[in-house]
Amino acid sequence: MDWTLGKMETRFAELIWENAPIPSGELVKLCRQELEWKKSTTYTMLRRLCQRGIFENRDGVVHTVLTREEVRSRQSEEFLEENFQGSIPRFLLAAFSSRSPLSEEEIRELEQLIRQNGEGREQP
């Protein structure tokens, strides 16, 4: 699934995340105020993001299915897969190969993240 959100999809999603659960009629009013959208635009965008599994319109109330962090995580995984065959080391090499060397503090932060994310995993 494509987890990329366009600029307006992101702004709309942020409104929902900040206000959910929210009655769909209130969402229409909010989008009119914040985005200057018509009712039909709001419902079209809502339907699109519901079909992608991010939100759910249940009995006229819009609920969050995925948090913004979960969507960002899926976007990151998709980016890694499409551009670096899912390889974090390949991504890091590309990201840091054209800039100045990492500082000692940056190296420590990366090492700490690696340790934290590797804890609890079985060793081969």
C-alpha positions as CSV (number, residue, x, y, z in Angstrom):
1,M,0.0,0.0,0.0
2,D,1.2,3.5,-0.7
3,W,1.5,5.4,2.6
4,T,2.7,8.6,1.0
5,L,0.4,11.5,2.0
6,G,0.2,14.6,-0.1
7,K,0.4,18.1,1.5
8,M,-3.4,18.5,1.8
9,E,-3.9,14.9,2.9
10,T,-1.3,15.5,5.7
11,R,-3.0,18.7,6.8
12,F,-6.4,17.0,6.9
13,A,-5.0,14.0,8.7
14,E,-3.4,16.3,11.3
15,L,-6.8,17.9,11.9
16,I,-8.4,14.5,12.6
17,W,-5.5,13.3,14.8
18,E,-5.8,16.5,16.9
19,N,-9.6,16.2,17.3
20,A,-10.6,12.5,17.0
21,P,-13.0,11.1,17.7
22,I,-14.9,13.8,15.9
23,P,-18.5,13.8,14.5
24,S,-18.2,14.1,10.7
25,G,-20.4,17.2,10.7
26,E,-18.0,18.9,13.0
27,L,-15.1,17.8,10.8
28,V,-16.8,19.5,7.9
29,K,-17.1,22.7,9.8
30,L,-13.5,22.5,11.0
31,C,-12.3,21.9,7.4
32,R,-14.3,24.9,6.2
33,Q,-12.6,27.1,8.8
34,E,-9.1,25.7,8.6
35,L,-8.8,24.6,5.0
36,E,-11.6,26.5,3.2
37,W,-13.0,23.2,1.9
38,K,-16.5,22.5,0.8
39,K,-18.4,19.6,2.4
40,S,-17.9,17.4,-0.6
41,T,-14.1,17.9,-0.5
42,T,-14.0,16.9,3.1
43,Y,-16.0,13.7,2.6
44,T,-13.9,12.8,-0.5
45,M,-10.7,13.2,1.4
46,L,-12.1,11.3,4.4
47,R,-13.3,8.4,2.2
48,R,-9.8,8.3,0.6
49,L,-8.0,8.1,4.0
50,C,-10.6,5.6,5.3
51,Q,-10.0,3.3,2.3
52,R,-6.2,3.4,3.2
53,G,-7.0,2.3,6.7
54,I,-5.9,5.4,8.5
55,F,-9.3,6.6,9.8
56,E,-12.7,5.1,10.2
57,N,-16.1,6.8,9.9
58,R,-18.3,4.8,12.2
59,D,-21.9,5.9,12.8
60,G,-21.1,9.5,11.7
61,V,-18.1,9.8,14.0
62,V,-14.5,9.8,12.6
63,H,-12.1,7.6,14.6
64,T,-8.3,7.2,14.3
65,V,-7.3,3.7,13.2
66,L,-3.6,4.5,12.9
67,T,-1.7,7.1,14.9
68,R,0.4,9.7,13.2
69,E,3.5,7.8,14.5
70,E,2.2,4.5,12.9
71,V,1.7,6.2,9.6
72,R,5.1,7.9,9.7
73,S,6.7,4.5,10.5
74,R,4.9,2.9,7.5
75,Q,6.0,5.8,5.3
76,S,9.6,5.3,6.5
77,E,9.5,1.6,5.9
78,E,8.1,2.2,2.4
79,F,10.8,4.8,1.6
80,L,13.5,2.4,2.8
81,E,12.1,-0.5,0.8
82,E,11.7,1.5,-2.4
83,N,15.0,3.3,-2.3
84,F,17.4,1.1,-0.3
85,Q,16.0,-2.4,-0.7
86,G,14.8,-2.1,3.0
87,S,18.4,-1.7,4.2
88,I,19.0,0.8,7.0
89,P,22.8,0.6,6.6
90,R,22.4,1.5,2.9
91,F,20.3,4.4,3.8
92,L,22.8,5.6,6.4
93,L,25.6,5.3,4.0
94,A,23.8,7.4,1.4
95,A,22.7,9.9,4.0
96,F,26.2,10.4,5.5
97,S,28.5,9.8,2.6
98,S,28.2,13.3,1.1
99,R,28.4,15.3,4.4
100,S,31.1,16.0,6.9
101,P,32.0,13.1,9.3
102,L,29.7,12.3,12.2
103,S,30.4,14.0,15.4
104,E,31.2,12.0,18.5
105,E,27.8,12.9,19.9
106,E,26.0,11.8,16.7
107,I,27.9,8.5,16.8
108,R,26.9,8.0,20.5
109,E,23.2,8.8,19.7
110,L,23.2,6.3,16.8
111,E,24.9,3.6,18.9
112,Q,22.3,4.2,21.7
113,L,19.4,3.9,19.2
114,I,20.9,0.7,17.8
115,R,21.3,-0.8,21.3
116,Q,17.8,0.2,22.4
117,N,16.2,-1.2,19.3
118,G,18.2,-4.4,19.4
119,E,17.3,-5.2,23.1
120,G,15.0,-8.2,23.6
121,R,15.9,-9.8,20.3
122,E,17.2,-13.3,20.3
123,Q,20.8,-13.7,19.5
124,P,21.6,-16.2,16.6
